[in-house]
Amino acid sequence: MKINTEKLMHAVFFITALVSILAVALICVFLFINGIPAMREIGFLDFLLGRLWAPMNSPPSFGIFSMIVGSIYVTAGAIIIGVPIGVLTAIFLAKYCPPHFYRIIKPAIQLLAGIPSVVYGFFGLMVIVPFVRANFDVSGYSILSASILLGIMILPTIIGVSESAIRAVPGEYYEGAVALGATHERAVFATVIPAAISGILASVILGVGRAIGETMAVVMVAGNQPRVPSSILQGVRTMTTNVVLEMGYAYGLHRESLIATAVILFVFILIINLLFSVLKRRMNYGN
């Protein structure tokens, strides 16, 4: 009996795609089934906008507003630091870097992607925190320290995806711009980069997802203080660190509220992806 290889591979790819969809669906079901009852019991607005997180108090208080703000601040700081450096590095590698230099830089960037989070956290604890402490006369465990560390951590993702997007632009775009009299810089920044903007935005989305979902490194440098900060030099607690710090001993409503925190984080990531997708569609339409 002859096996139709094409149909067999089609079935294999279809099944693997279904497994991926099923995994996401199961995660959603687990989170919402376990998290929604806690939000209903606490009160959705009290849970979302409450400023006090004190599960051991009597009565307990489960407000995650400070952790939402902390996550936003740390992620925004990482984007401000990591995105410009990452995109400019990708442009350099794709359009400016000499081949012999490229053979050194590219493996180094790929090595950054393979470093475990806890090693990044240790680097932040030993280098970034003392640097912030020495230069700003604060404890060093702060939004700034976490932002710098996360900005470094998202670089491999942004550089890799952005470089691939830039290299995927047909060479005729660049050659046509130069033929019309554009300089190398103008041809790159006015023709090639706009054509690659969709892939660059995809790299930013992946970088944001990495930053907002990072846990171990942030635990070690952010200070883990559940409060609404008034300065980037103050410590904060993000939603991810809140879950990892307390899940080990939580039970009852406390445990369910931590799962509800994960639900809010999941919704945040979905909203961010949706906003970037809309932005990317509009930019593509404009082009």
C-alpha positions as CSV (number, residue, x, y, z in Angstrom):
1,M,0.0,0.0,0.0
2,K,1.4,3.3,-1.2
3,I,1.5,6.2,1.4
4,N,0.7,9.6,0.1
5,T,3.5,11.6,1.6
6,E,1.9,15.0,0.9
7,K,-1.4,14.0,2.6
8,L,0.5,12.5,5.6
9,M,2.6,15.6,6.2
10,H,-0.5,17.8,5.8
11,A,-2.2,15.7,8.5
12,V,0.9,16.0,10.8
13,F,1.1,19.8,10.4
14,F,-2.7,20.1,11.0
15,I,-2.4,18.0,14.2
16,T,0.5,20.0,15.5
17,A,-1.4,23.2,14.8
18,L,-4.3,21.9,16.8
19,V,-2.1,20.9,19.7
20,S,-0.8,24.5,19.9
21,I,-4.3,25.9,19.8
22,L,-5.5,23.4,22.4
23,A,-2.6,24.3,24.7
24,V,-3.6,28.0,24.6
25,A,-7.2,27.1,25.1
26,L,-6.5,24.9,28.1
27,I,-4.4,27.7,29.7
28,C,-7.2,30.1,29.2
29,V,-9.8,27.8,30.6
30,F,-7.7,27.0,33.7
31,L,-6.9,30.7,34.4
32,F,-10.5,31.9,34.0
33,I,-12.2,29.0,35.8
34,N,-9.9,29.5,38.8
35,G,-9.5,33.3,38.6
36,I,-12.9,34.7,37.9
37,P,-14.5,33.3,41.2
38,A,-11.9,35.1,43.2
39,M,-12.5,38.4,41.4
40,R,-16.2,38.0,41.9
41,E,-15.7,37.3,45.7
42,I,-13.3,40.2,46.2
43,G,-15.1,42.6,43.8
44,F,-13.7,43.3,40.4
45,L,-13.1,47.0,40.9
46,D,-11.7,46.4,44.4
47,F,-9.4,43.8,43.0
48,L,-8.3,45.8,40.0
49,L,-8.1,49.3,41.6
50,G,-7.4,48.4,45.2
51,R,-4.0,49.8,46.4
52,L,-3.5,47.5,49.4
53,W,-2.2,43.9,49.0
54,A,-2.3,42.3,52.5
55,P,-3.5,38.7,52.3
56,M,-2.5,38.0,55.9
57,N,-4.5,40.9,57.4
58,S,-7.8,40.3,59.1
59,P,-9.8,40.9,57.1
60,P,-7.4,40.4,54.1
61,S,-7.0,42.9,51.3
62,F,-6.4,41.9,47.7
63,G,-5.8,45.0,45.6
64,I,-3.4,44.7,42.7
65,F,-3.4,48.2,41.3
66,S,0.1,48.9,42.6
67,M,1.4,45.8,40.8
68,I,-0.4,46.7,37.6
69,V,1.3,50.1,37.7
70,G,4.6,48.5,38.6
71,S,4.4,46.1,35.6
72,I,3.5,49.0,33.2
73,Y,6.4,51.2,34.5
74,V,9.0,48.4,34.3
75,T,7.9,47.3,30.8
76,A,7.7,50.9,29.5
77,G,11.2,51.5,30.8
78,A,12.5,48.3,29.2
79,I,10.9,49.4,25.9
80,I,12.5,52.9,26.1
81,I,15.9,51.4,26.7
82,G,15.8,48.2,24.6
83,V,13.8,49.1,21.4
84,P,16.0,52.0,20.1
85,I,19.2,50.1,20.9
86,G,17.8,46.8,19.4
87,V,16.5,48.3,16.2
88,L,19.6,50.4,15.5
89,T,21.8,47.4,16.2
90,A,19.7,45.3,13.7
91,I,20.1,48.1,11.1
92,F,23.9,48.1,11.7
93,L,24.2,44.3,11.4
94,A,22.0,44.2,8.2
95,K,23.4,47.3,6.3
96,Y,26.6,48.5,7.9
97,C,28.5,45.8,9.7
98,P,31.7,44.5,8.0
99,P,31.6,40.7,7.5
100,H,34.5,39.9,9.8
101,F,33.0,42.0,12.5
102,Y,29.6,40.4,12.0
103,R,31.0,37.0,12.7
104,I,31.9,38.2,16.2
105,I,28.8,40.3,17.0
106,K,26.1,37.9,15.8
107,P,27.1,34.9,18.0
108,A,27.5,37.2,21.0
109,I,23.9,38.5,20.5
110,Q,22.7,34.9,20.1
111,L,24.5,34.0,23.3
112,L,22.6,36.7,25.2
113,A,19.3,34.9,24.2
114,G,20.5,31.7,25.8
115,I,21.5,33.1,29.2
116,P,19.1,32.0,32.0
117,S,16.9,34.6,33.6
118,V,18.5,34.0,37.0
119,V,21.9,34.7,35.6
120,Y,20.6,38.0,34.3
121,G,19.1,38.7,37.7
122,F,22.4,38.0,39.4
123,F,24.1,40.4,37.0
124,G,21.6,43.0,37.9
125,L,22.0,42.4,41.6
126,M,25.8,42.6,41.5
127,V,26.2,45.4,38.8
128,I,23.1,47.4,38.0
129,V,21.7,47.8,41.6
130,P,25.1,49.0,43.0
131,F,25.5,51.3,40.0
132,V,22.1,52.9,40.7
133,R,22.8,53.0,44.4
134,A,26.1,54.8,43.9
135,N,24.9,57.3,41.4
136,F,21.4,58.2,42.8
137,D,21.9,57.7,46.5
138,V,19.0,55.2,46.8
139,S,18.8,51.6,47.7
140,G,19.2,50.6,44.1
141,Y,16.3,48.1,44.0
142,S,14.0,50.1,41.8
143,I,12.1,50.6,38.6
144,L,15.2,52.0,36.9
145,S,17.3,48.9,37.8
146,A,14.6,46.5,36.6
147,S,14.1,48.5,33.4
148,I,17.8,48.5,32.5
149,L,18.0,44.8,33.1
150,L,14.9,44.0,31.1
151,G,16.1,46.4,28.3
152,I,19.2,44.2,28.0
153,M,17.2,41.0,28.2
154,I,14.9,41.9,25.3
155,L,17.7,42.9,23.0
156,P,18.4,39.5,21.4
157,T,14.7,39.1,20.5
158,I,14.4,42.6,19.0
159,I,17.7,42.5,17.2
160,G,17.1,39.0,15.7
161,V,13.6,39.6,14.4
162,S,14.3,43.1,13.2
163,E,17.5,42.1,11.3
164,S,15.6,39.3,9.6
165,A,12.8,41.7,8.6
166,I,15.4,44.2,7.2
167,R,17.2,41.5,5.2
168,A,13.9,40.3,3.8
169,V,13.3,43.6,2.0
170,P,14.0,43.0,-1.7
171,G,17.4,44.5,-2.8
172,E,15.7,46.4,-5.6
173,Y,14.2,48.8,-3.0
174,Y,17.7,49.9,-1.9
175,E,19.1,49.9,-5.4
176,G,16.3,51.9,-6.8
177,A,16.6,54.5,-4.1
178,V,20.4,54.8,-4.7
179,A,19.8,55.0,-8.5
180,L,17.5,58.0,-7.9
181,G,20.3,59.8,-6.1
182,A,19.8,58.9,-2.5
183,T,22.7,58.4,-0.2
184,H,23.3,55.1,1.6
185,E,21.9,56.4,4.8
186,R,18.8,57.9,3.1
187,A,18.2,54.7,1.1
188,V,18.3,52.6,4.3
189,F,16.3,54.8,6.5
190,A,13.7,56.2,4.0
191,T,13.2,53.1,1.9
192,V,14.4,49.9,3.5
193,I,13.3,50.5,7.1
194,P,9.7,51.6,6.1
195,A,9.4,48.4,4.0
196,A,10.5,46.3,7.0
197,I,8.4,48.1,9.6
198,S,5.9,45.2,9.9
199,G,8.7,42.8,11.0
200,I,10.2,45.5,13.3
201,L,6.9,45.9,15.0
202,A,6.7,42.2,15.4
203,S,10.0,42.2,17.2
204,V,8.8,44.9,19.5
205,I,5.7,42.9,20.3
206,L,7.8,39.9,21.2
207,G,10.1,42.1,23.3
208,V,7.2,43.5,25.2
209,G,5.9,40.0,25.9
210,R,9.3,39.0,27.2
211,A,9.5,42.1,29.4
212,I,6.1,42.0,30.9
213,G,6.3,38.3,31.5
214,E,9.7,38.1,33.1
215,T,9.8,37.0,36.7
216,M,13.1,35.8,38.2
217,A,15.3,38.6,37.1
218,V,12.8,41.2,38.2
219,V,12.4,39.6,41.6
220,M,16.1,40.1,42.2
221,V,16.3,43.8,41.3
222,A,12.9,45.5,41.5
223,G,12.6,45.7,45.3
224,N,9.3,43.8,45.5
225,Q,7.4,46.5,47.3
226,P,3.6,46.4,46.6
227,R,3.1,50.2,46.3
228,V,2.3,52.8,43.7
229,P,5.7,54.4,43.0
230,S,6.2,58.1,42.8
231,S,9.7,57.8,41.2
232,I,11.6,55.5,39.0
233,L,14.1,55.2,41.8
234,Q,11.6,53.5,44.1
235,G,11.0,49.7,44.4
236,V,7.9,48.0,43.0
237,R,6.3,44.7,42.7
238,T,5.1,43.5,39.3
239,M,2.2,41.0,38.7
240,T,4.6,38.2,37.8
241,T,6.7,38.6,40.9
242,N,3.7,38.7,43.1
243,V,2.6,35.3,41.8
244,V,6.0,33.7,42.1
245,L,6.7,35.1,45.6
246,E,3.5,34.0,47.2
247,M,2.1,31.0,45.3
248,G,4.3,28.6,47.4
249,Y,2.4,29.2,50.6
250,A,-0.9,30.6,49.4
251,Y,-4.2,28.8,49.9
252,G,-7.9,29.4,49.6
253,L,-8.9,32.9,48.5
254,H,-5.2,34.0,48.6
255,R,-4.3,31.4,46.1
256,E,-7.3,32.1,43.8
257,S,-6.4,35.8,43.9
258,L,-2.9,35.0,42.7
259,I,-4.4,33.1,39.8
260,A,-6.7,36.0,39.1
261,T,-3.6,38.2,39.0
262,A,-2.3,35.9,36.2
263,V,-5.7,36.4,34.4
264,I,-5.2,40.1,34.4
265,L,-1.6,39.7,33.2
266,F,-2.9,37.4,30.4
267,V,-5.5,39.9,29.4
268,F,-2.8,42.7,29.4
269,I,-0.7,40.7,27.0
270,L,-3.7,40.1,24.7
271,I,-4.5,43.8,24.7
272,I,-0.9,44.8,23.9
273,N,-0.8,42.3,21.0
274,L,-4.1,43.5,19.7
275,L,-3.0,47.2,19.8
276,F,0.2,46.4,18.0
277,S,-1.6,44.3,15.4
278,V,-4.0,47.2,14.7
279,L,-1.1,49.6,14.5
280,K,0.8,47.3,12.1
281,R,-2.3,47.0,9.9
282,R,-2.8,50.7,9.7
283,M,0.9,51.3,8.9
284,N,0.8,48.7,6.2
285,Y,-2.4,50.2,4.8
286,G,-0.8,53.7,4.8
287,N,2.2,52.3,2.9
